[in-house]
Amino acid sequence: MHLLSLFKRKAEEEQLLDIVDKYNDDMQIHRKEVVEMMRIAVWCLQSDYSRRPSMSMVVKVLEGSVEVEDNLDYDFTTPVARRAIRAAGNQEDAIGAVGSPLFPSVLSGPR
């Protein structure tokens, strides 16, 4: 959990280079590519499955013909449904949502 919160903070501050291993020569030589891979991973792990890229889109990013989407959600610790309820401020809905489990099929979206 600590690493995820650190990752989120560094991403929001646009300081992902700070978490690239400083003692690994390969990581330092290719640090911009390492940050790009982190952003691709985050894009693929979006809590809102509709914001995740298709694998063909990921390939296009890796080929350099498409950019990673901006405005990524780096909050991996709070499920989307709970964040939406909290943002709406509806306590009655929040009580019901907290009690209901989020099944893997809901979290991963349609296949």
SVG drawing of the C-alpha trace seen along z (x, -y; Angstrom):
<svg xmlns="http://www.w3.org/2000/svg" viewBox="-30 -18 55 30">
<polyline fill="none" stroke="black" stroke-width="0.4" points="0.0,0.0 2.9,-2.4 4.5,-1.8 1.1,-2.5 0.6,-5.7 4.2,-6.8 3.7,-5.9 0.5,-7.9 2.1,-10.9 5.1,-10.8 2.9,-10.5 0.7,-13.4 3.9,-15.5 5.2,-14.3 8.3,-12.9 8.1,-9.2 11.9,-9.4 12.5,-9.7 11.4,-6.0 13.6,-4.6 16.4,-2.5 19.4,-4.7 21.8,-1.8 20.8,0.1 22.8,-1.2 20.2,0.2 17.4,-1.5 19.3,-4.8 20.2,-4.6 16.6,-3.9 14.9,-5.8 12.5,-7.7 11.4,-4.3 11.0,-3.0 8.6,-5.8 6.7,-5.2 6.3,-1.5 5.0,-2.6 2.4,-4.9 1.4,-2.1 1.0,0.3 -1.2,-2.3 -3.3,-2.8 -3.9,0.9 -4.8,1.1 -7.4,-1.7 -10.1,-0.9 -12.7,-2.0 -12.4,0.8 -13.8,-1.4 -10.7,-3.6 -8.3,-0.7 -6.6,-0.4 -7.1,2.6 -4.0,4.8 -3.8,3.4 -3.6,-0.1 -0.8,1.0 1.1,2.4 0.7,-1.0 2.0,-2.8 5.0,-0.5 5.6,-1.1 5.5,-4.8 2.6,-5.6 0.2,-6.5 0.7,-8.3 -0.4,-7.0 -3.7,-8.6 -3.4,-11.6 -5.4,-12.1 -4.7,-8.6 -6.2,-7.5 -3.4,-6.5 -5.7,-5.5 -5.5,-1.8 -6.6,-1.5 -10.2,-2.7 -12.6,-1.0 -14.3,-3.2 -17.8,-2.7 -16.8,-3.9 -14.9,-6.9 -18.0,-7.9 -20.3,-7.7 -17.8,-9.7 -17.6,-12.3 -21.4,-12.5 -21.7,-12.8 -24.6,-10.4 -24.3,-8.7 -27.3,-6.4 -25.8,-4.9 -22.4,-4.7 -23.8,-2.4 -25.2,0.0 -22.1,0.0 -19.7,0.7 -21.7,3.7 -21.8,5.3 -18.7,7.1 -17.1,6.2 -16.8,9.4 -13.8,9.9 -16.2,9.8 -17.3,6.3 -13.7,5.1 -12.3,6.4 -15.2,5.4 -16.5,7.3 -14.4,9.7"/>
</svg>
